[in-house]
Every structure is written in C-alpha cells, then in structure tokens.
C-alpha cells in the first residue's frame, strides 16, 4: 500500500508506468507517459521522493506531485 512513510523505500520496480508533463491534464496532451523499465521512471521517482511531503498526493494506485510548472505521476496499476 502506498503511503507517505513508504515513499523513501519505493523503487522503480514498484511502478508500471509514469507521467511527466505540464499541470492541468494527464491524458498525454501536455506531457509524456513512460513504461516500466524506462530510465524516466527512476528519475520521476527521485523527484517525487525529494518533494515536500505536503505536495505529494497518494491514491490507491498512484503517487503524484504537482508543482506550478510540472506534474509527475507514478502508477502501480
């Protein structure tokens, strides 16, 4: 289960895809999706782990951070 305390222990292998793009929409029109195994999944995970915990949004199948200029999302399903 994803939660803020487990965030530091997560690895790229915990996720099946990732998204990086401009805020506002995550359909792919403002950014790009990356499949498991892509180096960007690890880079996005590092950015999320380094973010202020108050900016981290954790759902049942995702963990995300929205800044003023960027949106990063990692998906477990």
Buried (B, 14 or more C-beta within 10 A) or exposed (E): EBEEEEBEEBEBEBBBBBBBBEEEEBEEEBBEBBEEEBEBBBBBBEBBBEBEEEEBEBEEEBBBBBEEEBBBBBBBE
